[in-house]
Amino acid sequence: MAEENTETDLKGINSIFDFVMKNLDGEDVPLEQYRGKVCLVVNVASNCGLTKSNYRQLNELYAKLKDTNKFAILAFPCNQFAGQEPACETDLKEFKLKQKIEFDFFAKINVNGKEAAPLYNYLKSKQGGILGNFIKWNFTKFLCNKQGIPVKRYSPTTEPLQIEKDITNLLEE
C-alpha cells in the first residue's frame, strides 16, 4: 500500500503548530495553542481491541503529566480501520464523558489516502513507518517536541505508559 506524494501539500509547514483542526463541536482549533508543550498525537477508535487498554493508559498518562502544563494528548478519531470508529461527533462526546477522558479530542478524520488530514500527511512525512509512510491501524502514536516537531512514532501495540520516559525526557529539555 503506497502513500501518495504529499510533499507539495506540505510546503511551508514547519511543525504541527501550523495546522488548524476541528474539535468535536466543529470549531477550528489552531494547534498553535499547544506551542511549548510536548504533544502525543494519536488516531483513536472506540470499537478496537486496543481501545480499552489505550484509553485507560492515555488517561493515566495525562493525569500524571497534565499538571506540568507542558504536555498534551491530541486524539483524532478515525474510521479507516475495519470501521472501528463509526460514531458521530455527538456519540464521541458521550464516549469521552463516559470514559472520563480529559485530554483533547478532535473531529473524525482520515489518516490515510487522498482524503487524509494534512496534519497526518505531515506526521507521516516526518516519522515514516517501517513498512511505508501510512498508518497501519488505530492507536498509532506520534510524539512531538515543544517545537511541534515529530520526534518518534510508536506502533498501535506500544502501550502509552511505555512512552512516559520519552515524554518526560522531552519535558526536561
C-alpha positions as CSV (number, residue, x, y, z in Angstrom):
1,M,0.0,0.0,0.0
2,A,1.8,3.1,-1.2
3,E,1.1,6.5,0.2
4,E,0.6,9.3,-2.4
5,N,3.1,12.1,-2.6
6,T,2.0,14.9,-0.4
7,E,5.2,16.9,-0.4
8,T,3.7,19.8,-2.4
9,D,0.8,19.9,0.2
10,L,3.3,20.4,2.9
11,K,5.3,23.3,1.6
12,G,5.7,26.0,4.3
13,I,4.8,23.6,7.1
14,N,7.4,23.6,9.9
15,S,5.5,21.9,12.7
16,I,2.2,20.6,13.9
17,F,1.6,24.1,15.1
18,D,1.0,25.2,11.5
19,F,-2.3,23.3,11.4
20,V,-5.8,24.1,12.4
21,M,-8.1,21.2,13.2
22,K,-11.8,20.9,14.1
23,N,-12.9,19.9,17.6
24,L,-15.9,17.7,18.3
25,D,-18.1,20.8,18.1
26,G,-16.9,21.6,14.6
27,E,-14.9,24.6,15.8
28,D,-11.5,25.5,14.5
29,V,-8.7,24.8,16.9
30,P,-5.3,26.3,15.9
31,L,-2.7,23.8,17.1
32,E,-0.5,26.8,17.7
33,Q,-2.2,26.9,21.1
34,Y,0.0,23.8,22.0
35,R,3.3,25.6,21.3
36,G,5.7,24.9,24.1
37,K,4.0,21.6,25.0
38,V,5.1,18.1,24.3
39,C,2.3,16.6,22.3
40,L,1.3,13.0,21.8
41,V,-0.9,12.7,18.7
42,V,-3.0,9.5,18.4
43,N,-5.5,8.2,16.0
44,V,-8.2,6.6,18.1
45,A,-11.2,4.3,17.8
46,S,-13.9,3.3,20.3
47,N,-14.5,-0.3,19.0
48,C,-11.0,-1.6,18.6
49,G,-9.4,-4.5,20.5
50,L,-6.8,-1.9,21.7
51,T,-9.3,0.6,22.8
52,K,-9.7,-0.3,26.5
53,S,-6.0,-0.5,27.4
54,N,-5.0,2.5,25.3
55,Y,-7.7,4.8,26.7
56,R,-7.0,3.6,30.3
57,Q,-3.3,4.3,29.9
58,L,-3.7,7.5,27.9
59,N,-6.0,8.8,30.8
60,E,-3.4,7.7,33.3
61,L,-0.5,9.3,31.4
62,Y,-2.4,12.5,31.0
63,A,-3.4,12.6,34.7
64,K,0.3,12.1,35.7
65,L,1.6,14.8,33.4
66,K,-1.1,17.4,32.9
67,D,-0.2,19.5,35.9
68,T,3.1,20.4,34.2
69,N,1.1,22.5,31.8
70,K,3.7,21.3,29.2
71,F,2.0,18.1,28.0
72,A,-1.0,17.5,25.8
73,I,-2.6,14.5,24.2
74,L,-4.4,15.1,20.9
75,A,-6.8,12.4,19.9
76,F,-8.1,12.1,16.4
77,P,-10.9,9.5,15.9
78,C,-10.6,7.6,12.6
79,N,-12.9,5.1,11.0
80,Q,-10.5,3.8,8.3
81,F,-9.6,0.6,10.1
82,A,-12.3,-2.1,9.9
83,G,-15.0,0.5,10.7
84,Q,-14.0,0.6,14.3
85,E,-15.0,4.2,14.9
86,P,-18.5,4.5,13.4
87,A,-19.6,7.1,16.0
88,C,-20.7,10.6,15.0
89,E,-19.3,13.6,16.9
90,T,-22.3,13.6,19.3
91,D,-21.7,9.9,20.2
92,L,-17.9,10.6,20.5
93,K,-18.7,13.4,23.1
94,E,-20.8,10.8,25.1
95,F,-18.0,8.3,24.8
96,K,-15.5,10.8,26.0
97,L,-17.6,11.7,29.1
98,K,-18.3,8.0,29.8
99,Q,-14.6,7.1,29.7
100,K,-13.8,10.3,31.8
101,I,-11.3,11.4,29.1
102,E,-9.8,14.8,29.9
103,F,-7.3,15.1,27.1
104,D,-8.2,16.9,23.8
105,F,-10.5,15.2,21.3
106,F,-10.9,16.3,17.8
107,A,-13.4,15.6,15.0
108,K,-13.1,12.4,13.0
109,I,-10.5,12.5,10.2
110,N,-8.9,10.2,7.7
111,V,-5.3,9.4,8.3
112,N,-4.5,7.6,5.0
113,G,-5.4,8.1,1.3
114,K,-6.4,11.0,-0.8
115,E,-8.7,12.4,2.0
116,A,-6.1,12.1,4.7
117,A,-5.9,15.2,7.0
118,P,-2.8,17.3,6.1
119,L,-1.7,17.0,9.7
120,Y,-1.3,13.3,9.3
121,N,0.4,13.7,6.0
122,Y,2.9,15.9,7.8
123,L,3.4,13.4,10.7
124,K,3.9,10.5,8.3
125,S,6.4,12.5,6.2
126,K,8.5,13.2,9.3
127,Q,8.2,9.8,11.0
128,G,7.5,7.1,8.4
129,G,6.6,3.6,9.3
130,I,8.8,0.5,9.0
131,L,6.7,-0.8,6.0
132,G,5.8,2.6,4.5
133,N,4.5,6.0,5.3
134,F,1.0,5.0,6.1
135,I,-0.9,4.5,9.3
136,K,-1.3,0.7,9.8
137,W,-4.0,0.7,12.5
138,N,-5.8,2.5,15.3
139,F,-3.7,4.0,18.1
140,T,-0.6,4.8,16.1
141,K,1.2,7.4,18.2
142,F,3.4,10.4,17.3
143,L,5.4,12.2,19.9
144,C,6.2,15.8,19.1
145,N,8.6,18.0,21.0
146,K,7.8,21.5,22.4
147,Q,8.5,23.0,18.9
148,G,5.9,20.8,17.4
149,I,8.3,18.5,15.5
150,P,7.5,14.8,15.4
151,V,10.5,13.0,17.1
152,K,9.2,9.5,17.4
153,R,6.5,7.2,16.1
154,Y,5.0,4.3,18.0
155,S,3.1,1.3,16.8
156,P,-0.5,0.7,17.8
157,T,0.6,-2.1,20.2
158,T,3.0,0.2,22.1
159,E,1.2,1.0,25.3
160,P,1.0,4.7,26.3
161,L,2.7,4.1,29.6
162,Q,5.7,2.7,27.7
163,I,6.1,6.1,26.2
164,E,6.2,8.0,29.5
165,K,10.0,8.1,29.8
166,D,10.4,9.5,26.3
167,I,7.8,12.2,27.2
168,T,9.5,13.1,30.4
169,N,12.8,13.4,28.7
170,L,11.3,15.9,26.2
171,L,9.6,17.8,29.1
172,E,13.1,18.2,30.7
173,E,14.6,19.7,27.6
